[in-house]
Amino acid sequence: MTVTFFDIPSKAEGQAFSPAAWRIRYILNMRNIPYKTEWVELPDIESRSKSLGIAPTGLKPDGTPFYTIPFIHDPSTGICLSDSTHIAEYLEKTYPGPSSIFPHNTLGLQSPFVDLFFSTALPAVWKFIVPSIDKIINPAGEAYFRATRGELFGQPLEEVTPKGALGDAEWAKFREGLGKVDVWYSKTSGPYLLGDTISWADIVVIAALTWMKVVWGEDSQQWKDISSWHGGRWGGLVDDFKKYTNVV
């Protein structure tokens, strides 16, 4: 039976851009799990989740439930599930591959690395990339995106991205943050965090990098910078995963 995978559409080639959704799409493609994508516009995520009985993944600042992409429906088991980590664990158990993305039950050990990546590498990039997403969001989700993200930053999206000397300094902070992640990778014997074995931590990192490449474009200066940093590590990781980027 075919898994239904719910993702956010966009104007980008192939439509897929969400970093959280890319994590699961990569696993589905790596494991050759039969699936189909159901595209859900940003304003419709909550109603579509509720229609399937899918639990929220957090709370909004006002305390109301917050629903996010991705989520899945697997008719072979009847399960409907949200949150990328929970979905990854479910797919790992239900559709095991030749190698585990949580080898030797290492989710607990991989989680601090994922937290490090989110807290160290990504904060400096938000003000650069979020306004750029507005350019690829479908018209059906544009007003919602601009309102919610503008509220998050406390200013219109046009004013969010730092420019001039401040922009250069913030971009350098992003490179520095990725450099701290690079230290971990440089200690392994292969291209991935666990050497030649692809793990959940790698998938999280590569999904975020894929998001940047899709949003800014392969020929953008931003992606040219990122893909060349730290000996070309980040561009190399994304290139390694090209064979798993099918959008069906």
N, C-alpha and C positions, 0 to 999 in steps of 0.2 A: 504494500500500500504506500501511497505517496504522502510525505510529510508536507503540511502547509506551513510556509515560512513567511512571516509578516515583516515587511520592511517599508521604509519611507522612500517614495519616488523622488526623482529630481530631473533637471534638464541635462545632467551629466551623461556621458556615453554609458549605456548599460543601465542608467538610472540610479544604481546603488551608490551610496556615499557614506552612510552612517557608520561610524567606527565600531559601535557596539554590535550592529548587525553584521558587519564584515567578519567579526570574530566567529559568529555561528555559520555564516555562509562558507567560510574557509573550512570549517569542520565538515559540513555537509558535503562539500566538494572533495575534500581529502578522503572521506570515507565512502564516497560514491553512494551516498544515501539518496534514494529517489525523493525528490521534493519539487514543489512548485512555489513560486513567490506570489503572494497577494500583497499588492501595494496599498498602503494606507496613508492618506494625507495627514499631515501633522495635526490639524484640528480634530480629526476623526479617531485618533489613537485611543482615547478614553472610551468612547462609545463602542468601538469595535472590540476592545478588551473586555468590557462589561458584557457584551453580547455572547462572548465565549466563556464567561465566568473566570477570566484570567485575573489574578491578584495584582494589585498595584505594587510597584517596586520601591515606593517611598512616600514621603509626604511633601506637599507644597509648603511654602513659608506660612501660609494661613492655616496649616494643619489638615487640609483636605487631601485625599489620596492622589498620588501621582502615578500615572501610567506611562510606560515607555516601550519603545521598540528596542530590541526584537522580542517577538513571542512566537510560539509554535503551537500547532495542533497536529498530533500524531494519531491518525485513525486506527492504527494497528494496536495501540494501547489505550486509546481514548483520552490521553492526557493533553491538557492545555497548560502551557508553562511560559512564564516570563522570567526576565533577568538572565543576562548572558552567561554568568557563571553557573547558575542552576541548570540552564539549558545544556551547557557543555558537559556537566556532570551526567545529566540524563542521557545525552547522545553517547557518551563514553561507555555507559553501562549497557544501553540498549543496542547500540550498533558498534561493538568493539572492532578496532582495526588491528593490523599486524603489530602496531606499537601504540602504547598508551600516551596520551598527552598529560597524564598524571602518573608517570612511572613510579612504582614503589610507593603509591599513595602520597605523593609529594605536593598535593594541593596546598596543604598547610605551610609548606616551605616555599612554594612559589608565590603565595599570596603577599608576603612582605616585599618581594621584588616588584610585584604589580603595583603595590601601594607606593613604593619608591618611585616607580616610573610616573605614576599620576601626580605625586606631590613634588617631584624634583624636576622632571623634564617638561611637563605640560603647562604649568601655570603661566609661563611667559608667552606661550603661543596663542592663548585664548583670544587676546585682543587683536591679534593679527588675522586669525582664521575665521572667527565667528562672523564678522561683517562680510567676509568673502562668500560665506555660505548663502547669504541673501541673493547672490547673483545666480545661483543654480537651483534654488528652491522653486518648485512649481507655483504658478499663480494661486492655486487653491490653498496653499499653505503660507504664502508670503506675508499676508497681514498678521497672521498668528505668530509667525516667526519673528517678525520685526517688533511686535508688541511685547512678546515674552522675553526676548533677548535684550531689548532696550530696557525693560524693567530690571533685568538681571544686572546690567551694567550701570543703570541709573542715568543713561544719556542716549540720544539717538545713535543708531549704529554707525552713521556717517562720521561721528565724532570719537568713536571708540579706538580705532587703530592709532597707535603713537607714531609720530612722524619726526623727520629731521634727526637731530642728535639723540633725542629721547628714543625714537624708533630704532636707531642703530644700537643703542645701549640695551634695549629690551630684546632685540633679536640676538644680541650676543649672549644674553642671559639664557635664552632658549638653547643656543648651541652649548653653553656651559652645562646646562641641565642634562642634555643628551650625552655630554661627555662623562658625566657621573654614571650614567647607565652603561656607557661604552666600557667603563672600567670592569664591570661584571662580565661583559661579553669577552673582553680581551683575556680573561683568565681561563677560557674554555679551549678545548682542543679542536673545535669545529665551528661552523658558522652560527650555531644556535646556543642558547644559554646552557644546555646540557650536552654540548658537543655536537654530535651528528643527529641527535634525537630532537625532533620538534616537540615542544611542550606548550602548555596553555600560556605560559608567560610570553613566549615568542609570538604566539597568535595575537595576544593583546597588543604587543608592541607593533607588529606588522600591520594589524588592522588600523591602528592610529596613523601610521605612516601612509598607508593606502588612502585613508581619508584625506590627508594633506595633499597627496598627489592628485587625487580626483578633484578636490575643491579648487586648488590653484592651477592645475594642469601640468602635464609633464614638461612643457616648454617654459614654464614660469621661472622667474629668478628664484622664487622661494624654494621650489622643488630642486632646482639646480644646486642651490646652497646645501639643502638638507642631504641630498643624495651624495654629495661629495665629502661631507664632514666625516671625520674620524676614519680616514682611510677608505671612504666609500662604503662603510658598513651598512648604513641605512638604505641606500639605494640598492645595495646587493641583496639585503633581506627581502625587499619588495620584489626584486627581480626573481628571486628564488621561488616566490609564491605566485608568479604569473600563471602557472599551470593550474592554480586553484581559484582563479578569479571568474569562472563562468557564472553568468547571471541567468537563471532559468525561471 
